[in-house]
Amino acid sequence: MAAGASWLTVDRGVVSIALVYPMRGPAGMFGPSCELCAQLAVEELNRRGGVLGRELRLVPVDGGAPPAEVAAEVEALVSVGAVQGVTGWHISSVRQAVAPRIAHRVPYVYTALYEGGERTEGVFLTSETPDAQLWPAMRVLAGDLGVRRWFVVGNDYVWPRRTTRAAHRYALRSGGRVVGQHFLPLETHDYTEVLRRVEHSDADAVLMLLVGADAVRFNRAFARAGLDQRCLRLSTLMDENMLLASGAANTRGLFSAAGFFAGLVTQENLDFHGSFGRRFGLEAPPLGSLGESCYEGVMLLAALIAKAGTLDVRAVEASAGVVTYDGPRGELRLRRRHVRQRIYLAEADGLDFTVLTEL
């Protein structure tokens, strides 16, 4: 068994879920929000009797480790029966390493927005995909603000690269084009060259496909270079934790598209804020779409198991069909593998997002 899981014992009286979320690396900055949102979901479900009459328990796994290491640890947990399901926010390269090794053995609910196209047996997704998230956002910015020339800046792995291919199509559909693209390693600190390329491209908007702290550093460098005076930014991975880290002076003209924002004025969101605040207090990390997705992951995993009436992944897969559950995003419906949900466009207003429209 992997070193991080060696202390575990198998307890047949509980349903244990591996929560794979980033504890280090660029995405580590919103890891605490992921953990607390998942914990809140587990506690709420346990007050209702758990799943299949058994208490739920979370087993944390560092999703910020190298993908092969994450996959090895999760597989070890599954192999000894220490976990009966997997969920959490982690980047697509981690999902691609984990899924083939465990998804045919236990149900796996992936919560991060991603590039689309996942069809592995036993994998279910609460996450936004480019066709429902990026395309309508680009269309609105083209129609309302006249954006025509896009420059894509992304980290160098599967989600940014595949999403960029889609962005080329979306830009053409909305009467514009992608005038440049640049991919950077995770944990990049120097953005001098890419900012020079953005400036020389005469782009009027930058599509940011950067993770966590990388996006924060880019936001700061972008504003220092004065590019926020002439160029909008759109991100599909930007939450309130990242706004806080960027600083209010560095978020001018920054837009985000997601299925959840902390500022959404809905009864479900107000109830969620109340529950989160009562449980974790005023010093808890800010709520945002990335952490909240882990609440959704636990809820969907529990709903899938409850509908199947068993932990067997083949039965879960066979009975999935249409599954509904309630959460901060309202009533959500799983069709086949993907949750269908509302997506919103928001604009940064200092350290908060103002929701502009439903896409």
Residue, then its C-alpha position, 0 to 999 in steps of 0.5 A: m500500500a502507498a505510504g500515505a494510506s498505510w495507517l488505514t484499516v478496513d471497516r465494513g461498517v462504514v462506506s469510505i470515500a477517497l477524496v482526491y484533492p490538491m494539497r500542494g502545487p498550483a491548485g493547492m490554494f483551494g484545497p482547503s475549500c475542497e476538503l471542507c465542502a466535502q466534509l460538510a456533505v458527508e456530515e449532512l448525509n450522515r445525519r440523514g442515515g448515511v448510505l445503505g444504512r452505513e456511515l460515510r467517511l472521507v479518506p484524503v488523498d493528495g491530488g496535487a502529487p504527480p499523477a502516477e503517484v496519485a493513481a498508485e495510492v488510490e489503487a492501493l486503497v481500492s485493492v485492500g477494500a479501504v475505500q468503496g468510492v472515489t471523488g474530488w477535484h484534481i486536474s485532468s492528467v490525474r484523472q487520466a492516470v486514476a480512472p483506468r486503474i480503479a473506475h471498473r472497480v469502484p464508482y468514481v465521481y470527478t468534479a473538476l471542469y474539464e475538456g470533455g469526452e470522458r467515457t470510462e466505465g464507472v466514471f461520472l462527472t459533475s463538472e462543466t465542459p467547454d460546449a456548455q461553459l466556454w462556448p456561450a461565454m465567448r459568444v456573449l463577450a463577442g456579442d455584448l463587448g465586441v471581442r473578436r481577437w482571442f489569445v489563449v494562455g494555458n498550462d501545458y497539459v490535456w485540459p488547456r490543449r484540448t480546450t484551446r482546440a475548441a476555442h478556435r472553433y468557438a471564436l470562428r462561430s462568434g465572428g472572431r478568431v484566435v490570434g495566438q496561443h502559448f502553453l506554459p509548464l505548471e508552476t510557471h513564475d515568469y510571464t514576460e515572454v507570453l505577455r510580450r506576445v499578447e501585446h504584439s498580437d493586438a488581442d482584445a481578450v485573453l482566454m486563461l486556461l491556467v490553474g490556481a497559483d499560476a493564474v494568480r501570478f499571471n493576473r498580477a503580471f498582466a496588470r503590472a504590464g498595463l494589459d488590463q487597460r486594453c484587454l479583457r480576460l476570460s477564465t473557466l477556472m477562476d474562483e473567489n480564492m484565486l481572486l483573493a490571492s490575485g488582489a483587487a487591483n489585478t482583476r479589472g476586466l476579468f470574467s469567469a464562467a462556472g456552474f457556481f459562484a459564491g454571490l449567486v442569489t438563490q435559496e439553495n446557495l444562501d442555505f449552503h452559505g449558512s451551513f458552511g458558516r455555522r460549521f466552519g466559522l468566519e475564518a474558513p476559506p472563501l466558498g467558490s466553484l472549485g471547492e463547492s464541486c467536492y460537495e457535489g461529488v460526495m452528493l452524487l456518489a451517495a445518490l448513485i450508490a443509493k439508487a443502485g442499492t449496492l456498492d458494486v460498480r457494475a450495478v451503479e453503472a447499470s442503474a445510473g440512467v437519470v439520477t437527481y439530487d439537491g445541492p447548492r447549485g439547485e436540483l441537478r440531474l445526471r444523464r448518462r455520465h454528466v450532470r446537467q446544470r446551469i452555467y453563469l457568466a460573472e465579472a470580477d468586482g474586486l475580490d468578489f464576482t458579480v453574476l451577469t447572466e445565465l448562459 
